[in-house]
């Protein structure tokens, strides 16, 4: 044993444990997926973000809307990541997650909460049909804008909404991501 090793051995204490930190009010992580890196966040056990937005912008929004205690803590997101990975592998057709639309505007909430009525796994709808479904038949563009800013992408499947002519239009993760998701669902 060298002199340094001897001195280090005397400094160790068997009862010394690493520090633990309290859970954040908002826990988030960055998760690499086949459609790009997504920021996932939970607050009080509910998904508040599943976003393609950049880390700084999203964490600032979360700090303003939910709590200033936003910490990068991946463990509370284990179930969210598992379900997302299963979905993206084609092994899951529905998410079993509680969602809180705290980052959504009142109009976005109306659109996003109504979305399951208009579409399901492997089935698309149009912006106009969603607008009619929320009793705002002239609001197809507003529906598109609301879906384009969906704070809980993939989990709330705004990718299933397409143009009236069948065209893929706008998606926060890009049109390649939207195409990937629609092709994934079409295969199953």
N, C-alpha and C positions, 0 to 999 in steps of 0.2 A: 504494500500500500504506500502510495506516495504521501508526502507531507500534506499536499493540498487535499487529497482524499481523506486523510486522517482528520484534518481540521473540519472538512465538510460533514463528516460523520458525526462529529460532536455537536454540530449546529442543528441537525435534524431532530425534530420532535415528532414522535409517532401520532400524537393527538392533533397535530396541525392539519386542518382541512382547508380546501380552497373556499374562497368566499362564495356565497350564494346571493342572488339578487331577487328582489320581489318581482312578480310578474308585472309587466307593463299594463297600463290601461289599454294601450293599443300595441299589439305585437305584430311585427311584419317580417317578411323575408322576401328575398328575390329567388324566383324558381325558374330554372331553365326548362323550356318545353320545346317540342318540335315546331311550335308556332312563334317562338320568341321568348324572351325573358319577361316574366310576369311578376309584378309586385302583388303579393298576397298579404292581407291584413285581417286580423280579428280583433274585436273589442267585446268584452263581456260574453265570450263564447259564440259570437255571431260574426259571419264574414261581412266585412265592411268594404273590402276592396279586393278585386281580382282584375288587375289593370295592366295595360301595356305602357302606362305613363311612366315618366322617369322618376327615380327614387326621391330626389329632392322636392320636386313638385308635389308628388303624392303624399309624402310624409308631412309636408307643410299643410296640405289640405286636411289631413287627418288630425294634425295638432290643433288646427282652428276649429274643426267641426266636432271632434270627439274629446280630445284631451291633449295637453302638451306632453304627457308621458307616452311618447311613441318610441318604442325600442325595437331594435332588430333582435328578435328572439324567435328562432325557427321552431322550437319545440311545440308551442301552442298551435302551430299550423300543420302538424303532422297529418291529421285527418284530412284537412283541406288538400294538402299536396298529394296524399294517397288517392283520394277520390279524383282529383284532376288528372293524375297520371293514368289511373284506370280508364277514365273517360277518353283520354287522348290515345290510349292503346286499343280502344274499341271494346273494352271489357265492362264498361259501365254506360248505361243509357240515361240515368237520372241521378242528380246529386241529392244527397241526404244531408243537407247543410242548412242551418238557420242563417238567414241573410238580414242585415240591417241596412236600409237604404239611406243612411245618414248623410252620405255625400251627394245624394240626388236632389234635384229641385222638385217642388211639388208636381210639376207636369211630368218630369221623368218618372217619379214614383207611380203616377197614374198609368203611364205607358208600360213600365217594367212590371208592375204588379198584374197588369192585364195580359201580358205576353203569353203566359201559359194557356190562356183561353184560345189563342190563335194558332199555336204551333206546338209540335211535339217532336221528339227525336226522329230525324229523317224526313220531317215535313216542314216545308217553308210556307211563308205567307208574304204579303206585300205591305208596304208602308201604308197604303190606302186602306187596306183591310183592317189594320190595327187602328187607324184613325177612326174608321166607322165603328169599330168595336168599343172605342172609348167615347162615343157620341160626339165626335168632332170630325165629321166627314171631310172637311176642307183642310185638315191639319196634317196631311201626309208629309209635307216637308218638315213641319215641327216634330213629328214623330221621328223622322230620320235624324234630325238634330239631337233629339233626346236619346235615341239609341246610340248615336255616335259618341256620346259622352257617358255611356253606361259605365258606372264605377265597378260593376261586378260582372265583367265580361266572362264569357263561356259558361259560368255558373248560371247566370241569367242569359239565355241564348239569343242575344240580339243578332247573332250571325245568321239566324234562320229567317231574317226579314230581308226581302230582296225587292228590286224595282218591279213595277207593274208589268214591264215587258220581259221579265225574267233575268234582267241584267244584275250582276253583282255590283252594288254601289257601296262605297264607303264602309270602312271598318277600322276601328281603333288600332288593331294589330296589322292592318294592311290587307289588301285584297287576296294576297297569297294565303294568309292565315284563314281568311273567311272561306276561300276555296277548299283549303285543307279540311276544315271543320265540316263543311257540307259534304265533301267527298267521303270523309270518314263515316258520317251518319248514313250516307246513301249505301255504303257497302254492307252495313249491318242489317 
